[in-house]
Amino acid sequence: MKESVLRTRAFESFVWYDLCNPGEEELRNFSSEHNLDFQLVQDVLQVGHLPKFEKLPGYDFLILRAFVNPGKKQFNTLMNLTNKVSFFVKKDKLITVHRAEFAFFFNKDRKYQSCDELLLELMNDMIQTFHEPAEEHVNQVTEIEKVIFLNNQGKLFLEDLYHLRSESRIFKKLLGITERTVSSIALPEANNVSLQDLKDSLLELNLQFSEVNDDLQELLQTYLSLEAGKNNDVMKMLTVFSAFFLPLTFIAGVYGMNFDYMPELRAKLGYFYTMGAMGVISIGIFVWFRVKKIIGS
């Protein structure tokens, strides 16, 4: 089991405590040491907790989720696609608690004037992680369009389409909740521009995933319609063949019943008459199909 890590960084006006992968007992002691409500701290232990913001006496509490690349495997659950970070914001300290390590936690070398400034940068870093899946989903939609409409070499698997649509739907819902959570945060006027940029990024990402989700729904319907059309073409071809061969098979069946008395079987030109009748019937069916535009152009 991975051990917990507590990193502390002191800035001019506040201290940043970053606690990674803590156990329940460690969290209890940590919350007592920093005067945090342990009931809120317990939210940190809930794996699938959604983003939320609470303003409490003495500090603010915030939960956000960041994208975690699951690799080549196909995951379509909130827990496998994202990980959460919990923020406890006081005037003189910022506390972050999380299970997974994030690269953007290690490049905070500049001097921050306040907790809010560092908080906004961390929030922005978390939101920017969703640009990777957004770009990947847009590219995959483009490839699917090529397979469906341009007959590119490649096979479209409904399972892949299902996983892609499930992921885009999860991201869309998560970003919608995140957008509402961020909208409820009130910061000093000096940070309004950064906060608004954050909201704009969320709106852009949400619209991107909404568009991907709508495109995938339309592509799925188009794909199913095209597949149904191909099946109809096959059935049409089989019907045409059946229409030609059914009367011919009937004639062959009649004269193949081997009755003792069938005068036509003794006729000198019986074979030629029968073949001629079959030919006339076939030509008649062909002409009728052409007139009705069932075959040909």
C-alpha positions in Angstrom: 0.0 0.0 0.0 1.3 3.5 -0.9 2.4 5.5 2.1 0.9 8.9 2.9 3.0 12.0 2.2 2.7 15.5 3.8 4.4 18.3 2.0 4.5 21.8 3.6 5.5 25.0 1.8 5.6 28.4 3.5 4.8 31.6 1.5 4.9 35.2 2.6 1.3 35.3 3.9 0.2 31.7 4.2 1.3 28.1 4.4 0.4 25.3 2.0 -0.2 21.8 3.4 -0.4 19.1 0.8 -1.5 15.7 2.1 -1.4 12.8 -0.3 -3.0 9.4 0.3 -3.8 9.7 4.0 -5.4 7.0 6.1 -8.5 7.6 8.2 -6.6 7.9 11.5 -4.1 10.3 10.0 -6.9 12.4 8.6 -8.6 12.5 12.0 -5.4 13.7 13.7 -4.8 16.2 10.9 -8.3 17.7 11.0 -8.0 18.0 14.8 -4.6 19.8 14.5 -5.9 22.3 12.0 -9.4 22.7 13.5 -11.3 21.2 10.6 -14.8 19.5 10.8 -14.1 15.8 10.6 -17.5 15.2 9.0 -16.3 17.3 6.0 -12.9 15.6 6.1 -14.7 12.2 5.8 -15.9 13.4 2.3 -12.2 13.2 1.4 -12.4 9.4 1.9 -15.4 8.9 -0.4 -13.9 7.8 -3.7 -16.7 8.9 -6.0 -17.5 12.3 -4.4 -18.7 14.9 -6.9 -17.5 18.5 -6.9 -19.0 20.8 -4.2 -18.3 24.0 -2.4 -19.2 24.9 1.2 -18.5 28.1 3.1 -18.0 27.5 6.8 -17.1 29.7 9.8 -13.3 30.2 9.5 -12.7 28.4 6.2 -14.0 27.3 2.8 -14.3 23.7 1.7 -14.0 22.7 -2.0 -13.9 19.4 -3.9 -12.9 19.2 -7.6 -12.1 16.3 -9.9 -9.2 16.1 -12.4 -8.9 13.8 -15.4 -6.6 10.8 -15.0 -5.5 9.0 -18.2 -6.6 5.4 -17.9 -4.2 4.3 -20.6 -5.3 2.0 -23.5 -8.0 0.2 -21.5 -11.5 1.4 -21.9 -13.0 2.8 -18.7 -16.3 4.5 -18.5 -16.9 5.2 -14.8 -16.3 8.5 -12.9 -13.8 6.9 -10.5 -11.6 5.4 -13.3 -11.6 8.5 -15.4 -11.0 11.1 -12.7 -9.6 11.7 -9.2 -10.6 14.3 -6.7 -8.7 16.9 -4.7 -10.2 18.4 -1.6 -9.3 22.0 -0.6 -9.6 23.6 2.8 -9.0 27.3 2.4 -8.2 29.6 5.4 -6.8 33.1 5.5 -3.4 31.9 6.5 -3.3 28.4 5.1 -4.3 26.3 2.2 -4.8 22.5 2.7 -5.0 20.1 -0.2 -5.9 16.4 0.3 -5.9 13.8 -2.5 -5.2 10.1 -3.2 -3.5 10.3 -6.6 -0.3 12.3 -7.4 -0.7 15.1 -9.9 2.3 16.6 -11.8 1.0 20.1 -11.5 1.4 20.0 -7.7 5.2 19.9 -8.1 5.8 23.1 -10.2 4.6 25.8 -7.8 7.9 27.6 -7.5 6.8 31.2 -7.8 5.7 33.5 -4.9 2.0 33.6 -4.3 0.5 36.7 -2.6 -2.5 34.8 -1.1 -4.2 31.4 -0.7 -6.7 32.5 -3.3 -4.1 33.0 -5.9 -2.6 29.5 -5.4 -6.1 28.0 -5.1 -7.1 29.5 -8.5 -3.9 28.2 -10.2 -4.5 24.7 -8.8 -8.1 24.8 -9.9 -7.1 25.9 -13.4 -4.5 23.1 -13.6 -7.2 20.6 -12.7 -9.7 21.9 -15.3 -7.0 22.0 -18.0 -6.5 18.2 -17.6 -9.9 17.8 -19.4 -8.5 19.3 -22.6 -6.7 16.1 -23.3 -9.8 13.8 -23.4 -11.8 16.6 -25.2 -9.2 16.7 -28.0 -9.0 13.0 -28.2 -12.8 12.6 -28.4 -13.0 15.2 -31.2 -10.3 13.3 -33.2 -12.1 10.0 -32.6 -15.4 11.4 -33.8 -13.5 12.6 -37.0 -12.1 9.1 -37.6 -15.6 7.6 -37.1 -17.1 10.0 -39.6 -14.4 9.0 -42.1 -15.2 5.3 -41.6 -19.0 5.8 -42.0 -19.1 8.4 -44.8 -15.9 8.0 -46.8 -15.7 4.2 -46.6 -12.2 4.4 -45.2 -10.3 1.2 -44.5 -11.3 0.3 -41.0 -14.0 -1.3 -39.1 -16.4 0.5 -36.7 -17.1 -1.5 -33.5 -20.2 -0.5 -31.7 -18.5 -1.3 -28.4 -15.9 1.4 -29.1 -18.7 3.9 -30.0 -20.5 3.0 -26.8 -17.4 3.5 -24.6 -16.6 6.8 -26.3 -20.2 8.0 -25.9 -20.3 6.9 -22.2 -17.1 8.8 -21.5 -18.2 12.0 -23.2 -21.5 11.8 -21.2 -19.6 11.4 -17.9 -17.3 14.3 -18.7 -20.3 16.5 -19.8 -22.2 15.9 -16.5 -19.0 16.3 -14.4 -18.1 19.6 -16.0 -21.6 20.8 -15.6 -21.5 20.1 -11.9 -18.0 21.7 -11.7 -19.3 24.8 -13.5 -22.1 25.2 -11.0 -19.7 24.6 -8.1 -17.2 27.2 -9.3 -20.0 29.7 -9.9 -20.8 29.6 -6.2 -17.3 30.6 -5.2 -16.8 34.2 -4.1 -13.2 35.6 -4.0 -11.8 39.0 -3.4 -12.1 41.4 -6.4 -8.4 41.2 -7.2 -9.0 37.6 -8.3 -12.2 38.2 -10.3 -10.4 38.1 -13.7 -8.7 34.7 -13.0 -12.0 33.3 -11.7 -13.9 34.4 -14.8 -11.2 32.8 -17.0 -11.8 29.6 -15.1 -15.5 29.8 -15.7 -14.9 30.5 -19.4 -12.7 27.4 -19.7 -15.3 25.3 -18.0 -18.0 26.6 -20.4 -15.8 25.9 -23.4 -15.0 22.3 -22.3 -18.7 21.7 -21.4 -19.8 22.8 -24.9 -17.1 20.7 -26.5 -18.2 17.5 -24.8 -21.9 18.4 -25.5 -21.0 18.7 -29.2 -19.1 15.4 -29.1 -22.0 13.7 -27.3 -24.5 15.0 -29.9 -22.3 14.1 -32.8 -21.9 10.5 -31.5 -25.6 10.1 -31.1 -26.1 11.3 -34.7 -23.3 9.0 -36.0 -24.7 6.0 -34.1 -28.1 6.6 -35.7 -26.5 7.1 -39.1 -24.4 4.0 -38.8 -27.4 1.9 -37.8 -29.4 3.3 -40.7 -26.6 2.5 -43.1 -26.3 -1.0 -41.8 -30.1 -1.5 -42.1 -29.8 -0.2 -45.7 -27.1 -2.8 -46.5 -29.3 -5.5 -45.0 -32.2 -4.3 -47.1 -30.0 -4.4 -50.3 -29.1 -8.0 -49.5 -32.7 -9.0 -49.0 -33.6 -7.2 -52.2 -31.0 -9.2 -54.1 -32.2 -12.5 -52.6 -35.8 -11.5 -53.5 -34.8 -10.9 -57.1 -33.1 -14.2 -57.4 -36.1 -15.9 -55.8 -38.5 -14.3 -58.2 -36.5 -15.7 -61.2 -36.0 -19.2 -59.8 -39.4 -19.9 -58.2 -41.4 -20.3 -61.5 -38.5 -22.2 -63.0 -38.3 -24.5 -60.0 -42.0 -25.0 -60.2 -41.8 -26.2 -63.8 -38.9 -28.4 -63.0 -40.8 -29.8 -60.0 -43.9 -30.6 -62.1 -42.0 -32.6 -64.7 -39.8 -34.3 -62.1 -42.8 -35.9 -60.3 -42.3 -39.2 -62.3 -46.0 -39.9 -62.9 -46.6 -43.0 -65.2 -48.7 -40.9 -67.6 -47.1 -37.6 -68.6 -47.5 -37.1 -72.4 -45.1 -34.1 -72.4 -42.3 -36.3 -71.3 -42.7 -38.4 -74.5 -43.0 -35.4 -76.8 -40.1 -35.2 -79.3 -39.7 -31.4 -78.7 -40.8 -31.4 -75.1 -37.4 -30.4 -73.7 -37.1 -27.5 -76.1 -40.6 -26.3 -75.4 -39.9 -26.4 -71.6 -36.6 -24.6 -71.9 -38.2 -22.0 -74.2 -41.0 -21.5 -71.7 -38.5 -21.0 -68.9 -36.6 -18.5 -71.0 -39.7 -16.6 -71.9 -40.7 -16.5 -68.2 -37.3 -15.3 -67.1 -37.2 -12.5 -69.8 -40.8 -11.5 -68.8 -39.7 -11.2 -65.1 -36.6 -9.3 -66.1 -38.6 -6.8 -68.2 -41.2 -6.4 -65.5 -38.5 -5.7 -62.9 -36.9 -3.1 -65.2 -40.2 -1.4 -65.8 -40.8 -1.2 -62.1 -37.2 0.0 -61.6 -36.6 -2.9 -59.1 -33.3 -3.7 -60.9 -31.2 -1.5 -63.1 -31.2 2.3 -63.2 
